[in-house]
Amino acid sequence: MSAPTHLDLFSGAGLFSAGLVQAGFEPVLAVELGAEAVASYRRNVSRCAVHGSVADFRGAPKVDVVIAGPPCQGFSTLGRRDPTDVRNALGLLILPWVRAADPSLVVIENVPPFLRSPQWRELAAGLRELGYADVVTWELDALDFGVPQRRRRAFTVASRLGPVAQPAPTTATPRTASSALFAPGLDKADPMHVWPTPKGIAADRIALIPPLGDKRDLLRGHPHLCPPSWSKIADQATDVWGRIDPDKPSNTVRCNFQNPSKGRYLHPTENRTLSLREGARLQGVPDSWCFEGKPLPAARQIGNGVPIPMAHAVGESLRAALAGMGVTALAA
């Protein structure tokens, strides 16, 4: 029996696709502009990934589902939220692919503020013009699906099959960061278990930050290590130069999670940032995966992805909707 098929646009390294594969889908084409991410997709998910821009529409195979994760930087509350960011309109490039692929379902993942943008309204109108009468939105948190991380994401679901059930949480008790960071299996020989070696003032700062601490501890006890700007914004950005609380889910893993100035990304007990492997674990990525490229692009691939357990839950809802309408012969 054949599996339902999907096309992945702005695929990144393939974390969203990997969740659908776990739910029984087969990827037939993935399109991604980042060469390292394409190599990672081919290594860990499927050889179907191609290096290119979604803007360069070249036709598309017929599939059951189209998924897409257009850039979110212009909408994210963790960034500048620049309404003039040229990347904000990239989601509209999905429409020619949807027209050609003629899927029963379309799923677009982004940050929640995307749903309140004029670009989302234009995209939703375009999907309705293509015959998707049901265009609904879900706002899901990764920690409800067994991911040891607080990460809210928005999913726009366009359907020709009627309403698609929103995934129900798969766990009542959120996993803690320690379940990923201190789980067995971390190996010094693992090429992904690497982090930038702190030097100079960065090393001095990290060594003085206590468990659960952050830049405020440095301001109080070691002001000579703090730039003047920290005093001016003492009550803002309090997670920077912060240690992860091992007894709670981590903060959102961003693409620069190996930079302590960008958030609470210091190891709970060791004087370093997270390793690439630890960041991947917080995204629900199996230890069997390796991301291609140098550490910076590898970290970007990890932080930009949809946590795999969350993607799996979304895939299960899509698969159930397809099965309910008898659209395709699903794999057992």
MITORDO-904472 format. One record per atom (N, C-alpha, C): x, y, z; residue in one letter. Coordinates in steps of 0.001 Angstrom, whole numbers, plus 524288, in hexadecimal, padded with zeros to 5 digits. Last residue first. Layout:
<nodes>
XYZA
...
</nodes>
This chain:
<nodes>
801C1803A381802A
7FFFC8014781CF3A
80376803178214DA
7FFC780F208106BA
8030B80ABE81219A
8011D808A781742A
7F3B0811FA809E2L
7F7AE8130E80DCBL
7FACA80E3380F26L
7EFC2815F67FE46A
7F0758110680117A
7F4ED811AD804E5A
7E86C821E17FF0ET
7ECF581ECF7FD54T
7ED43819C680075T
7DE9B82573801E3V
7E17E828137FDC1V
7E5DB824C67FB9FV
7D6D08230980915G
7D87481F0C80541G
7DB9382148800CCG
7D46B829AE810C4M
7D20282ACD80BAFM
7D384826D08078FM
7DA33825CD818F6G
7D48C8265E81990G
7D1B88275F81481G
7E45A826BA81556A
7E1FF82181815CCA
7DC1A821D18162EA
7E5B58318C8160DL
7E5FD82EEA81103L
7E3628299781129L
7E4C8832C9820EFA
7E12C8357C81D6FA
7E122832F681809A
7ED2E82CBF8247BA
7E7DD82B3B825ECA
7E3E282DDB82259A
7F5708329D8206ER
7F4A082D3C81E93R
7EF1B82B5B81FCCR
7F48C83BAC82659L
7F3F183BD8820B0L
7F2BB8366D81E7DL
7F69D837CE83051S
7F18F83A4082F31S
7F08C83A7E82959S
800DA8344182EE5E
7FCBE8307B8304BE
7F758832BF82F38E
8062983DAB82CFDG
805B2839BA828E4G
80174835BB82A00G
805B58423D836E2V
802F8844B783283V
80220840C582E1FV
80C2E83B0F83C00A
806BE83BA383DA2A
8037A83E4383961A
815A383CE58369BH
81330837B88367CH
80D688381D837E8H
817D58470F839A3A
816AA8460083426A
813FD840B283386A
81A03844EC8442CM
815A08484C842CEM
813FD8475E83D2BM
8230E83EA184311P
81E4983C7784569P
8196D83FC88445DP
82A118461B83DE2I
828118417C83B2AI
8234283F1F83DDAI
8285B853AE83D65P
829B384F1C84095P
8270F84A3283E74P
82C0A8597B831B2V
8278385818834E2V
8290F8537083840V
838168613A8312FG
834A785CD682FFDG
82FE685C7D8337FG
83F6286899833A8N
83B3686A3383017N
8372E865EA82F2AN
846D786391839CFG
8435A8676383C2EG
83ED58690A838C3G
84BE285D0383260I
8493B85ADF836FBI
8452C85EB583904I
85003863FA82B2BQ
84C6885FE282969Q
8494285DAA82DF7Q
8568D869BB831B1R
8522386C4E82F1FR
84E218684C82D49R
85E008624F83444A
85AA38646683864A
855D88670C8360CA
862768613982A45A
85FED85CBA82CC2A
85C4085E8B83112A
866D186B148286EP
8624E869608255BP
85F97864A2827A0P
86E6E86A598311DL
86A8F86E84830B9L
865F386D0082D3FL
874D7860FF82F7CP
8714086198833F5P
86D1B865CB83350P
873FE85D5E821A5K
876C385F1682649K
872E68602682AB6K
86CF18524281C1CG
86EE88579481C54G
871D3858B682156G
861EC84A4881FCDE
8665784B8181C76E
867F98513B81D21E
85EBA8433382AF7F
85D9C847B3827B3F
8628D84941824C6F
85AB38366482D75C
85F1483A0282D36C
85D9583E6582977C
8530682DD383574W
85372831F083189W
858B3834BE831F5W
852AA8276183DDDS
854BA8252883905S
8556F8294A834C7S
84D7482C36845C9D
8532C82C88845D8D
855A582A3A840F0D
841F5832D7840D7P
844D282E2E84298P
84AB582EF284264P
83CA183E86845A4V
83F7983C1184155V
84276837568435CV
837588451384C5DG
8353883FE684B67G
837D583D02846F6G
83C1C84E1184EE2Q
8387784E5C84A87Q
8361D849038493BQ
8431784AFE85634L
83ED284E5485801L
83AC584F39853B8L
84A17845DB84F94R
846C9842CE85322R
8422E846008551AR
84EE384E8884AFBA
84BAD84B0B847CAA
84815847BF84B34A
854668526E8539EG
8505A855948512AG
84CB48524C84DDBG
85B29849E8854F6E
8576984B3285915E
8530684EA5856FBE
860EE84A6684BA6R
85DC9845CA84CD0R
859AF846FB850F7R
865F38540F84CAEL
8623F8534084869L
85EB784E9384987L
866028578085A70S
8686085544855C0S
8643C854E68517DS
863D68639B86111L
8622285E7885F5CL
8656D85C9385AC7L
86F43869F286693T
86A12869E08644ET
86887864348631AT
875CB8682F87307R
875968684486D52R
86FEE868E886B90R
878B4862EF87D21N
879D28684C87B7DN
87A4A868B08758EN
86DFE85B06881D6E
8732785BA087F79E
873D98612487D5CE
863B085B5588552T
867E285A838891DT
86D5885B5E886E7T
85CA485E3D87D2DP
85B3085EDA882AFP
85FBD85E908867EP
8623D865F1872E4H
8615F860CF87540H
8601A8617B87B0CH
85BAC8711A86E03L
8602A86ED2870A9L
85EA6869A087313L
853568762B8699FY
85578871B5866D2Y
85A6886F858694AY
84B2D87EC186980R
84CA687B3986DC8R
84E7D8761386B75R
8509E8879085FADG
84C8088526862CCG
84EAC881B28670DG
858B688C5485A74K
853B088C1F857CAK
84F588899E85B0DK
8622A88B6385EFAS
85FE08909985F0ES
85A75890B585C9AS
865968814A85D2BP
8630C8826986228P
860A6887D28627BP
863A387A3785230N
8657C87F6B853A9N
862CD88102858BEN
85EE78717F84EBFQ
8643D870E4850BAQ
866CA876248520DQ
8557A8742A84A7AF
855728724084FDCF
85AEE8712785202F
851AE8791B8418FN
856B787AB7843C0N
85738878F58496AN
847E58759D83F49C
84C1C873D483BCFC
8517E8757783DC9C
84226871F184BD6R
842B0875268472DR
8476187350843EFR
839DC86B558532FV
83F0D86A99850E8V
83F3D86DA584BC9V
832EE8710385D6CT
8330A86FDF857D9T
838AD86F8E855DET
8375C86B9A869CFN
8352086FAE86685N
8356D86DFB860CFN
834B585E7686E68S
8381B862C586CE3S
834F68670D86A3AS
82CBB85A5087926P
82DF485A5887391P
8316D85F018724AP
833C88587F88560K
82F7C85AA18824FK
830AC859D487C83K
83CAC8557688A4FD
837CD8534688C45D
832FA8557988987D
8454285AD7886B9P
844A78555D88513P
83F72852FD886A0P
8456D866D588156D
8435D86433885F3D
8426085E7D88475D
850EC86BB687B5FI
84BFF868E987AD4I
84A79866828800FI
856728780887E88R
856C88724C87EA4R
8514C86FFB87E3ER
8584A8835487667G
855998806987A7FG
8567087A9287A07G
85ABB88B5186FABW
85EDB889528730EW
85C748863C877A0W
84D8888FC087009V
852A288F8086D7CV
856D188E2F87179V
84457890F58756ED
8461788B9C87460D
84B8288B65871F3D
8419689B3B87631T
8440E898D687AC6T
845D689340879D0T
83E4A8A3CA86FF0A
841A989FAA86DC9A
8448289CBE87222A
83DC58AD3D87A42Q
83C358AB4D8752DQ
840128A71B87364Q
841918B1E3882EDD
83CDD8AEB18838BD
83AC28ACB387E60D
84A2F8B79A87F24A
84AF18B38388317A
8464F8AFDE8838EA
84D7F8BE7D8776BI
849098BAFC87661I
849228B67187A42I
855E88C3D187B67K
851898C6DE8795DK
84CB58C3858787EK
85CDA8BBFE87DC4S
85A988BEFA88210S
855D38C20788049S
85F9D8B8BA873B1W
85CDF8B52187733W
85A508B80E87BABW
865658C0CD86F4ES
8600A8BFF186D72S
85CFE8BC5787107S
86F878C00D87376P
86BDC8C3F687580P
866368C309873E7P
872CC8B24D87534P
872D58B72187228P
86EE28BB0387463P
8791F8ABE987FC2C
874398AD3287D21C
874B38B23D879F6C
881198A9E98863CL
880A68A675881B7L
87BF08A7CA87E4DL
87FE68B07688E78H
884428B19E88AF5H
8842B8AE338860DH
8780B8AC3E89497P
876A98B049890C4P
87B0A8B19588CF4P
875978A2BC89A79H
87A4E8A36089747H
879558A78389312H
86C498A2288A01DG
8712B8A0AC8A299G
876198A1DE89F9BG
8640C8A66F89A0BR
864438A72F89FB4R
869BA8A6448A1E5R
8664E8A39588FD5L
865898A9198910DL
866178AA1D896E7L
86679898B9890E1L
86B4889B7F88F87L
86AD28A14F890DAL
85C1C896E7892F1D
860058955F896D6D
865368980D895CBD
8579589A26889B6R
856A389D3A88E70R
85A6C89BD2892C9R
859BF892A88823BK
85CDC8977488236K
85C1F89AB688722K
8573A8875388A46D
85753889FF88546D
85A5B88F14885DED
854D087A8E89078G
856298801189031G
8562A8823088AACG
8538B8700E891E2L
84EC28731A890FDL
84FD8878E68904CL
85FE786FC689817P
85B6486CDA89620P
856808704489626P
8670187C0C89572P
8658387786898A0P
86128874648960DP
8715B880BC88E28I
86BA48807488E45I
869F987B8689129I
87BEB8808B88CFFL
879D18831E891AEL
873DD882EB89212L
87E4E87C1D88382A
88036879828883AA
87DD487BBE88D2EA
87A568838F87C87I
877B687E8087D1DI
8795087BD58822EI
881C488BE187D92R
87C3C88C8987EF3R
879AF8874388021R
88AFC8874A879D7D
88ABF8896187F28D
88513889F4880F4D
88847884EF86F88A
88984880AB8732AA
8892E88287878CFA
8871E88F3986BFBA
882B688B9086BBDA
883928870B86F82A
890FC8938C86CE5I
88CEA8956787066I
88826891D68705EI
897948885086826G
897C988DA286A03G
8936688EFC86DB7G
88EE687EB0862A7K
8940C880FA8637AK
8937E88677865B8K
8887B8726F8611AP
88867877E7862D3P
88DE5879D78640BP
8877986B2C855F6T
88A8C86B9D85ABCT
88A968714E85C83T
87B208674885146P
87F7386B06850E8P
8825F86B458561CP
879658593A850F4W
8779F85E7A8524CW
87C3586236851C7W
8749D84C6684DB8V
878AA8506884DB4V
87635855B384EDFV
870548427784A0EH
870B08440384F8EH
87542847CF8502CH
870FE83F7983FE5M
86D13843678412AM
86D6B8453F846D6M
878168379583F57P
8798383C8E83CE4P
8759B840E683DDFP
87AB88303184A47D
8766E831E2846F1D
877DB8372A84483D
8821282E1985190A
8838E82D2084C22A
87F5082ED584847A
87D2C82F9D85AE2K
8811A8337685953K
882C2832C9853A3K
86FC682D9585B39D
874D482B2F85A34D
878A682F648586FD
8644E82AEB861CBL
867CD82EFA85FE5L
86D5B82CE085FA0L
85F01822AF86681G
860218225D860F3G
86386826A885ECDG
854C38262886FA8P
859778234B86DFDP
85A3F823988681DP
850E98335E8726FA
84F9682E0D870D1A
8548682B4586F08A
8527883D99874A6F
85537839D2877E8F
853AF83433876ABF
84C998430486D5EL
852128447486E17L
855278406B8712CL
8428383E8E86DCCA
8458483E89868F1A
84B5883F57869EDA
83F7983F7E877DAS
83E4083A8F87540S
8410E83A1F8700BS
841A7849BB87A68S
8455F845AE87C18S
844588407D87966S
838F684F2D87718A
83DBA84F81873FEA
8419284B3987574A
82D7E84703878CDT
8314484AF187A7CT
8360D84AE9876F0T
820E7845BD87309R
8262A843B6873F4R
829C48483287581R
8146F847EE878FEP
818AE8499487581P
81DE584720876FDP
80A6F83F6A879CDT
80EC78416287CF5T
81340842E98795ET
803DE83BBB8727EA
801AF83F548765AA
805E4841D8879A8A
8057383A03864D7T
807878394F86A24T
8051983D5586DC1T
800E383C6A85BB4T
80247836EB85C74T
80493835E2861D7T
7F621844A685899P
7FB1E843C785B47P
7FC1183DF985C3BP
7F0628428384BFEA
7EFCF842DC851AAA
7F51F842138542DA
7F029849AF84031P
7F2AC845A58436CP
7F1C48469E8493CP
7E3B084CC583AE4Q
7E89884EA683D20Q
7EB0C84A6F8407EQ
7DE07846C282FEAA
7DE488470F8359CA
7E39F848F483760A
7D9B684E068254DV
7DDAE84A5682722V
7DE4184B1082D01V
7CDD084F9881E0CP
7D135850F48227FP
7D4F484C81823E1P
7CED984BEB8104EG
7CC0384D67814FAG
7CFCC84E708196CG
7D5E184A548089EL
7D356845AE80AC4L
7CFA7846F480F45L
7DC30851E080584R
7D7D9850C8801FDR
7D48E84C3C80402R
7E27385AF780E17S
7E068855B680CF7S
7DC1E855CF808E5S
7ED1B8605C8145DA
7E93E861218103EA
7E78985BC580E46A
7F1F2864E081FB5V
7F05E85FF781D38V
7EC018611E8195EV
7FC8486A788258AT
7F7FC86BAE8224BT
7F6B7866CA81F2CT
801C886A83831C8F
801018674182D22F
7FC048690482A70F
80B5C87006839F7A
8064A870858376FA
8062886D1F8328AA
8116086CBB84619R
8118486D4084070R
80BF486D6F83E5DR
818D986E408515AR
813B286ED584EFDR
8145486FB784922R
820198678285989R
8208E8697C85428R
81B1F869AA851C0R
82781862EE86342R
822FF8665286262R
823A1868D785D07R
82BCD855C58637DQ
82CC485B27861D1Q
8279585E128615AQ
82C7184A9A861D2P
82E2284D31866A8P
82F78852F2865CFP
8210F8456385C5CV
825DC8483085B2BV
8279284B248600EV
81755840D985D75G
81BE783DEF85F38G
821158406A85DD8G
80FD1847E285AACF
8108F843488575EF
815AB8406E85897F
80F9B850CD86033D
80AFA84D68860A9D
80B958485585D9BD
818548563E85D30L
818B68535286217L
813FB84FC5862F4L
8157585B9F8541DA
8186A856C4853A3A
8187B853A7858ACA
808E18604E85292D
80DBD860D185585D
8107D85B9085584D
80193866078480FL
803318618E84B2CL
8083D862C584E04L
7F72A86AE784214E
7FBBE86CC1844E8E
7FD278688E848E4E
7F17286984835ACW
7F29F8671F83AC2W
7F751869F583D14W
7E78086DD582D00T
7ECAD86E7982F5AT
7ECEF86BA583498T
7E1A486AC88207CV
7E18286B9082623V
7E71386C0E82830V
7DA2786AB48162FV
7DF5686CA58178BV
7DF3086E1281D56V
7D2798644580DD1D
7D3C38644D81361D
7D9668661281418D
7D2F8864FD8030EA
7CED2867CB805D3A
7CFED8683D80B9FA
7DB1D865E97F9E0Y
7DB8B864017FF46Y
7D7B68671D802A9Y
7DB7D869D17EFC1G
7D7B1865C87F104G
7D800863867F675G
7E19A8722A7EDC1L
7E33286D357EB62L
7DFA3868AE7ECF0L
7DD52879C57F3EEE
7DC7787A327EE47E
7DDF68752D7EB72E
7E191876877FD5FR
7DBE5875E87FC88R
7DAA08764B7F6B6R
7EBF9879767FBCAL
7EAA6873F07FC6EL
7E4D0873017FB85L
7EAEF8845E7FB6CG
7ECDA881847F6E4G
7EB9587BBA7F724G
7E7B18866C80598A
7E4268879880145A
7E5CD884A87FC60A
7F0C58837380AE6A
7EBE98809980BE1A
7E8008818E80777A
7F7A888B2980701L
7F8A1885A4805F6L
7F3A688274806B6L
7F33A8943B80B17E
7F3A8893A28056BE
7F48488DEE803F2E
7F44689231815A8R
7EF0A892F481374R
7EF258925080D88R
7FF2A891BC8169EW
7FC0A88D088179AW
7F6AC88D9C81526W
801C089C0A8144AQ
803A2897E1810CFQ
80085892DC811ABQ
7FDC48A1AC81C8AP
7FB1F8A21D81777P
7FCE489DE8813A9P
7FD98899858284AS
8002D89CE182476S
7FCF089D6C81F79S
7FB298929282FD9R
7F8B8897BC83040R
7FADD89B7F82C29R
80111889E382E25L
7FB6E8895D82D5BL
7F89888E9082DA4L
80AFE88CAD83148F
809EF88C4A82BAEF
8041688C4082A9FF
80B5B88B6283C19P
80A1489091839F7P
8090F8909983415P
80E4D8802283D08P
808E78820383DAAP
807D78877983B91P
816E187C1C83276V
8161887E00837C9V
810968802E8384DV
8131F8711B82A59N
815DB875FD82B44N
815358776D83103N
80F418687882026E
8111C869368258FE
8141186E4D82605E
804E1863FF81921I
808FF867F78192CI
80A538692281ED2I
7FF9885A10811BCV
800E485BA981717V
8058B85F55816E5V
7F53B8554E80A4BV
7F9D7858B380A53V
7FABA85A6A80FF3V
7EF3984A648042CL
7F04E84D6E808D8L
7F540850A780812L
7EE84846147FA6DS
7E9B38466B7FD7AS
7EA5A84A0780225S
7F5E284CC57F041P
7F549849677F4D8P
7EFE2849E47F74BP
7FA0C850497E630D
7F48F84EE67E6F7D
7F3B084B5A7EBB8D
8033A853B17E1E5A
8035184EB87E4B8A
7FDE084CB57E5F0A
8005D85D6E7DD67A
80263859317DA1FA
8020F853E27DCD8A
7FCCA863527E5E3R
7F97E862C57E138R
7FB4285E167DDEER
80567862C27EC66V
80080860447EE04V
7FD0185F677E949V
80C75868BB7E69FW
80DA78633E7E7B5W
808B28604A7E943W
807BA8729B7E6D8P
8085586FCB7E1DAP
8098B869FD7E290P
80801874837F25BL
80324873C97EF6BL
803E08712F7EA15L
81164876C67F719I
80F67871727F78EI
80B01870767F3A5I
8138A8810F7F6F4L
815DD87DEF7F2C6L
813F78784A7F2EAL
80FC88852F7FFF0L
80C4F885607FB67L
80E758822C7F6D5L
8182E884DC806CEG
81419880E580749G
81072880C58029AG
81DFE88DC0804E1L
81FA2888DD8026CL
81B7C8849F802CCL
81C2089716809AEA
818AA895AA80550A
819FB89066802E6A
823FB8984D810FCN
81E9A897A5812CEN
81AF4895B980E81N
82D7689AA280CF1R
82C4A8951580DA4R
826A48942780F34R
82E7D8A53780D6BV
82CF28A2F780859V
82B9089D35808D8V
829578AC5D81787D
82D038A82381648D
82B238A56881154D
822698B38A81B19T
8247A8B460815D2T
828608B02C81431T
820198B13982539P
81BFC8B05F82158P
81DD48B11C81BC7P
8282E8AAA382D70D
828558AED08299FD
8242B8ADEC82579D
82AD98A5DE83724R
8257C8A63383542R
824F78AABC83173R
834938A3A783B0BR
833128A92783AB2R
82D678A9F583916R
832AE898308430AG
835B789B6883F76G
833A18A0F883F60G
82BDC8936384931L
8314E8930B84ACEL
834E18962784731L
82288893F384447T
8233E8978C848A6T
828D18976584AACT
822E9892C083663S
8241B8909D83B89S
824C0894E383FA4S
821D4896A482C6BF
81D378968082FC2F
81E748952483568F
82B19895EE82720G
8285F89AEB826F9G
8239F89B3282A6DG
82DE588B6082856Q
830C088F6D82B29Q
82DE4894A382B4AQ
829E4882C382369C
8269E8853182772C
8291A889FD829E1C
8290E87D248169DP
82C0087FDF81AB1P
82879882E981E67P
81FD48724D81544P
8227E876FC81365P
82528879EE817D2P
81DEF8668E814BDG
81FA88699181946G
8228F86E698178BG
8143385DAA8105FA
817D5861F080F56A
8191F864C181462A
80E88852C7809ACI
810058556880E84I
814048599880D33I
8045D84CED802F6V
808B9850958027EV
809AB852E7807DEV
7FFA58402880091V
800518447A80442V
804F0847D180287V
7FF228396D7F819D
7FAA9839CA7FB99D
7FAE383EA37FF0ED
8038A83DDA7EB5AV
8045583BA97F095V
7FF5483C337F3C0V
8097683ED37DF22K
8048383E597E1F5K
8058583B9A7E72BK
8150B846C87DE3DP
81249841C77DDCAP
80D19841FE7E0BAP
81648853227D7AFA
816338500F7DC7DA
8135D84AF47DB94A
81D9C85DAE7D1F9G
819DC859787D1BCG
81A518561C7D693G
824C9864CF7D502R
82628861867D091R
8222C85D2B7CFADR
826DB8712D7DA43F
8231E86CE37D986F
82458869F27D486F
82E69876DA7E14CD
82F5B874E27DC05D
82BE3870307DAFED
82BEA878727EB8AA
82A4787C637E7C1A
82AE187A7D7E228A
830F5870EB7F0E4V
82B65870077EFFDV
82954873F87EC00V
83DA186E407EBFAS
839F8871EA7EE53S
8345F870667ED0FS
84551862B47EEECG
8433D866CB7EB96G
83F6B86A307EE89G
84865855E47EF33H
84A7985AF77F0B7H
8487085F137ECF3H
83F7D84BF77F334V
8425384EB67EF1AV
843F2854197F10EV
83D2383F607F8BCA
83DE2844FC7F963A
841118473C7F4EAA
83C55834A17F867C
838FC837997F4D3C
839DB83D7B7F51FC
8411E82DDE7FEF9R
8445982FF77FAC3R
8413C8339C7F734R
83D8D8304B80C4FS
83C7B82E1B80725S
8400E830AB80328S
8426483176816DAV
83CCC830B8815C8V
83BEC82DE2810A3V
84D378328F817F7N
84A1E830AC81C69N
8447482F5481B29N
851CF835D480E8AR
8547C83215811EER
850C282F84815CAR
84B0B83D1480A59R
84C448385B80759R
84EB98343280ACBR
84B638449181251Y
8466B84202810FCY
8478C83CE180E20Y
855E184797811A1S
853F78450E81661S
84EE28422A81559S
855FF84C3D807BFA
8594C847AD808BDA
85787844C180D9CA
84F2D85480809C4V
84DC585086805E3V
850F184B94806C5V
8553185A14810EFA
8503A857C6812A2A
84E6A8539380ED8A
85D6285D6580A85E
85E83859D280EE3E
8598585724810BAE
857ED8641080382A
85A8585F5680193A
85B9C85B78805F5A
84BC7869B880475G
850B5868E58072AG
85347863C3805A4G
842478691A7FF29L
8465886C707FD04L
84BA986B807FF92L
83A8385E047FBDFE
83D18861227FFEEE
841AB8641E7FD8EE
8308C8550A7FA5FV
8334D859657F7E2V
8356A85CF87FC1CV
82DB9847CF7F852A
82EA084BEF7FC27A
831EF8501A7F983A
8256383DA27F481L
828958420A7F2DEL
828FF845DB7F76AL
820E68357F7F98EV
8224C8349F7F415V
8258E839157F1E3V
81FFC82EC580597P
821538339E802D5P
822EA8326D7FD3FP
815AB827AB80A6DE
81A548272F8072AE
81B7582C6D80497E
8108E8254181775F
810BA827EF81270F
815D7826C580F91F
80FD582159821A0G
80E9281DF081D3FG
80EA68206B817EAG
8137782707829BCA
80DD0826428298CA
80C1F82318824C6A
81DE8827D58275EQ
81C74824A482BE8Q
816A18237482BF7Q
81CAD82F0481F3EV
81E7E829BB81E10V
81D228260F82296V
81A0E837C782513L
8161E8356C821B4L
817AB82FE582023L
823998399182A0EG
81EF98386B82D27G
81AB3835EE829E8G
829CE83BBB8215CA
82AF08371B82483A
82654835A5827F1A
825C18455081DE0S
825008409781ABCS
825DD83BA981DEBS
829A284B8282604F
823FB84B198252CF
822CC8462A82206F
8347A84A308246AL
8320F8487582953L
82C29847DE828C2L
83AA084D2B81BABG
836EC848DD81B3FG
834628470E82045G
840CA855B981B17A
8437E850B681B7CA
83FC284C1581BBCA
8385085CFB812CBG
83C7E85CCD816A2G
83F288578381689G
8303985E0A80BA1S
830738594880ECAS
834758596A81323S
829E4864498054FF
82D12866A980972F
82E498626980D7EF
820C7859C1803DDL
8230385EA6801F3L
82587861A080668L
81E6A84CF08010AD
820418505280542D
8230285512802EDD
8142B844597FE51L
81801847ED7FC1AL
8195E84BDD80056L
8104E83709800D7H
8106083CA4801F2H
814E483F547FF37H
8073482C348006BT
80BE482EFE7FEBDT
80BA1834BD80053T
803C582053806F4P
80271825948050EP
80775828A380419P
80887813F78021FA
80832817EB80636A
8064681D0A803E1A
80213808BB7FCE1S
8055880D557FC58S
8046D81126800CBS
803507FB5880000M
800008000080000M
80379804E180000M
</nodes>
